[in-house]
Amino acid sequence: TCPCTTGRRFTNAKRVVPRFGSLKADEVQDLWALARVVGAAVEAEHNAPGLTFTIQDGVAAGQSVPHVHIHILPRLEGDFVRNDDVYDAVRRESFLSRTRWLRVLNSTSLF
């Protein structure tokens, strides 16, 4: 298993908004400052020589939950044959996470 999926972390804006452009300037600054701190911890935890930070902004971009968040993925040299394949892994994992979450919702009596 690639550490980019097992070690992946998220940071999200304190105020829940669906799109990055809806954040105020100070919220963007706080979000990226937090991503920097979390990224350093992820890098150290996984002994990763690099990180990928990504935002899926809108459904067309693969956003599976309707709030702004940054994916922080530890990266290893050669973890993908093509470096950009990491985005396919993120989309697959997002889809699987959403599918698991829907199964949980459907199996509970919360609604």
C-alpha positions in Angstrom: 0.0 0.0 0.0 1.3 3.4 -0.9 1.9 5.7 2.1 0.2 8.5 0.1 -3.1 6.7 0.9 -2.3 5.2 4.2 -0.6 8.3 5.6 -2.8 10.9 4.1 -4.2 13.6 6.3 -6.5 16.5 5.8 -6.8 20.0 7.0 -10.1 21.9 6.6 -11.2 25.4 7.0 -12.8 26.2 10.3 -15.8 27.8 8.5 -17.6 25.2 6.4 -17.9 26.4 2.8 -18.2 24.2 -0.3 -15.7 26.1 -2.5 -12.2 27.5 -2.0 -13.2 30.8 -3.5 -15.7 31.3 -0.8 -13.0 31.5 1.9 -11.9 34.9 3.2 -8.3 35.9 2.8 -7.5 35.3 6.5 -9.2 31.8 6.3 -7.0 30.9 3.3 -3.9 32.0 5.2 -4.9 30.0 8.3 -5.8 26.9 6.2 -2.4 26.8 4.5 -0.5 27.6 7.7 -2.2 24.6 9.3 -1.4 22.5 6.2 2.3 23.4 6.6 2.4 22.3 10.2 0.4 19.1 9.5 2.6 18.4 6.5 5.8 18.6 8.6 4.3 16.1 11.0 3.2 13.7 8.2 6.6 14.0 6.6 8.4 13.1 9.8 5.9 10.3 10.7 6.4 8.5 7.4 10.0 9.4 6.8 8.8 10.9 3.5 11.2 13.0 1.4 8.2 14.9 -0.1 4.6 15.8 0.2 1.7 16.4 -2.2 -0.9 19.1 -1.2 -4.1 19.0 -3.2 -7.5 20.5 -3.1 -10.4 19.1 -5.1 -12.5 22.2 -5.6 -16.0 21.3 -6.8 -17.7 18.1 -7.8 -16.2 18.3 -11.4 -12.8 18.3 -9.8 -13.5 15.2 -7.8 -14.6 16.8 -4.5 -16.5 14.1 -2.6 -17.5 16.1 0.5 -19.0 19.6 0.3 -16.4 21.5 2.3 -13.0 23.0 1.6 -10.1 20.7 2.7 -6.5 20.1 1.7 -5.3 16.6 1.2 -1.7 16.1 2.5 0.0 13.0 1.1 3.4 11.7 2.1 5.4 10.9 -1.0 8.3 8.5 -1.6 10.7 8.5 -4.5 9.2 6.3 -7.2 5.9 5.6 -5.4 4.2 6.0 -8.7 5.5 5.2 -12.2 4.0 8.4 -13.4 4.1 11.1 -10.7 0.6 12.4 -11.6 -0.9 9.0 -11.0 -1.1 10.1 -7.3 -4.2 12.1 -8.3 -5.9 8.9 -9.6 -5.1 7.3 -6.2 -6.7 10.3 -4.4 -9.8 10.0 -6.5 -10.1 6.3 -6.0 -9.6 6.7 -2.2 -12.1 9.6 -2.1 -14.7 7.5 -4.0 -14.1 4.5 -1.7 -14.3 6.7 1.4 -17.5 8.2 0.2 -18.9 4.7 -0.6 -18.0 3.5 2.9 -19.5 6.6 4.5 -22.8 6.1 2.6 -22.9 2.4 3.7 -22.5 3.5 7.3 -25.3 6.1 7.0 -27.6 3.6 5.3 -26.9 1.0 8.1 -27.7 3.4 11.0 -30.9 4.8 12.3 -29.7 8.4 12.5 -32.2 9.6 9.9 
